[in-house]
Amino acid sequence: MLPKFHTALVTTVTVLALGLGAAQPAVAWGQREQDTLKGAVGALVLKAIIDDARRDRALIYHEPPAPVYRVIPDEPRHYHGHTHAKPKAQSIYHTPLARAFNSYPRAERRLIQRRLAQWGYYRGGIDGSFGPGTYSAVVAYARDEGQGRNLGTTAGAFGIYDGLIY
């Protein structure tokens, strides 16, 4: 993304320089004209930076992280004369991530969400409540940091959260 930004910036500055050089009157420019030009160039640069950031954010959220569930055996089922246990997915509210998150004081839970939001992982409200948004953000953050294997244990979840807080 950065090379495209530089290309757009160089193109904009070149066009402005050529256009202004040809249209420059015989009288020297005053401070007002120079400040207006600086403002216009600054606005174009800021727009390019914002557009670039939006494209990067769209790439981050393009593919949501795969949820991590623990399989709990259900009552046995009979299929073709054999008995099999039907797997049942566990709710995110009963995962090690939820148990560890809810053990922190509210201020620290909000700090965790704020940090995840600052780094582009969390887009929900900073309320200190554990839900699908917090769960998905923590899973994505942990996997990006190479800590995906720590998601299945409470001790691993505490390590991930402590890394966000401290």
ZAMARGU-4260 file (C-alpha; in steps of 0.2 Angstrom, whole numbers, plus 5000, padded with zeros to 4 digits):
<rodrens>
0) 5000/5000/5000 | 5014/5012/5004 | 5021/5012/4986 | 5004/5017/4979 | 5003/5031/4992
5) 5020/5038/4986 | 5015/5037/4968 | 4999/5047/4971 | 5008/5060/4982 | 5022/5062/4969
10) 5009/5064/4955 | 4999/5076/4965 | 5014/5087/4969 | 5020/5087/4951 | 5003/5092/4944
15) 5002/5106/4956 | 5019/5112/4953 | 5017/5112/4934 | 5000/5119/4935 | 5005/5133/4947
20) 5021/5137/4938 | 5012/5140/4921 | 4998/5151/4930 | 5009/5161/4941 | 5006/5179/4939
25) 5020/5192/4937 | 5017/5198/4954 | 5026/5187/4968 | 5014/5177/4979 | 5009/5183/4996
30) 5008/5174/5012 | 4990/5171/5010 | 4992/5162/4993 | 5006/5151/5000 | 4996/5146/5015
35) 4981/5142/5004 | 4993/5131/4993 | 5000/5122/5009 | 4982/5119/5015 | 4977/5111/4998
40) 4992/5100/4997 | 4990/5095/5015 | 4972/5090/5013 | 4976/5080/4998 | 4990/5071/5007
45) 4978/5068/5022 | 4965/5061/5010 | 4978/5049/5003 | 4983/5043/5020 | 4965/5040/5026
50) 4961/5031/5010 | 4976/5020/5012 | 4971/5016/5030 | 4954/5011/5025 | 4960/4999/5012
55) 4972/4991/5025 | 4958/4990/5038 | 4947/4981/5025 | 4961/4969/5022 | 4962/4965/5040
60) 4943/4961/5042 | 4941/4953/5025 | 4942/4935/5033 | 4935/4933/5050 | 4945/4921/5062
65) 4939/4904/5063 | 4932/4901/5080 | 4940/4889/5093 | 4928/4877/5101 | 4930/4862/5112
70) 4920/4847/5107 | 4909/4840/5121 | 4902/4823/5119 | 4883/4822/5119 | 4871/4807/5122
75) 4876/4792/5111 | 4867/4790/5094 | 4864/4774/5085 | 4870/4774/5066 | 4870/4759/5056
80) 4870/4747/5071 | 4885/4757/5079 | 4884/4768/5094 | 4892/4785/5091 | 4893/4801/5102
85) 4887/4816/5093 | 4899/4831/5095 | 4892/4847/5102 | 4900/4864/5100 | 4903/4873/5116
90) 4897/4891/5118 | 4910/4905/5117 | 4904/4910/5135 | 4911/4894/5142 | 4928/4894/5134
95) 4944/4898/5143 | 4945/4915/5135 | 4928/4920/5143 | 4933/4913/5160 | 4949/4922/5160
100) 4942/4938/5153 | 4928/4939/5166 | 4940/4936/5180 | 4948/4953/5177 | 4941/4969/5185
105) 4930/4980/5173 | 4943/4993/5170 | 4956/4980/5164 | 4942/4972/5153 | 4939/4988/5145
110) 4958/4991/5143 | 4959/4975/5134 | 4945/4980/5122 | 4953/4997/5119 | 4970/4989/5115
115) 4962/4977/5103 | 4952/4991/5095 | 4968/5002/5093 | 4977/4988/5084 | 4962/4985/5072
120) 4955/4969/5079 | 4940/4975/5089 | 4926/4985/5082 | 4912/4984/5096 | 4908/4995/5111
125) 4921/4997/5124 | 4910/4990/5138 | 4920/4977/5147 | 4908/4963/5142 | 4914/4947/5134
130) 4904/4943/5118 | 4907/4937/5100 | 4916/4953/5095 | 4928/4952/5109 | 4930/4933/5106
135) 4934/4935/5088 | 4946/4950/5091 | 4956/4940/5104 | 4957/4924/5093 | 4963/4935/5078
140) 4976/4944/5089 | 4983/4928/5097 | 4985/4920/5080 | 4994/4935/5073 | 5005/4935/5088
145) 5009/4917/5086 | 5000/4912/5102 | 4985/4902/5094 | 4990/4887/5103 | 4987/4896/5120
150) 4968/4899/5116 | 4963/4882/5123 | 4969/4884/5141 | 4964/4897/5155 | 4983/4899/5158
155) 4986/4903/5140 | 4971/4915/5140 | 4978/4924/5155 | 4995/4926/5146 | 4987/4933/5130
160) 4977/4946/5141 | 4991/4951/5152 | 5001/4954/5136 | 4987/4966/5131 | 4986/4975/5148
165) 5005/4976/5153
</rodrens>
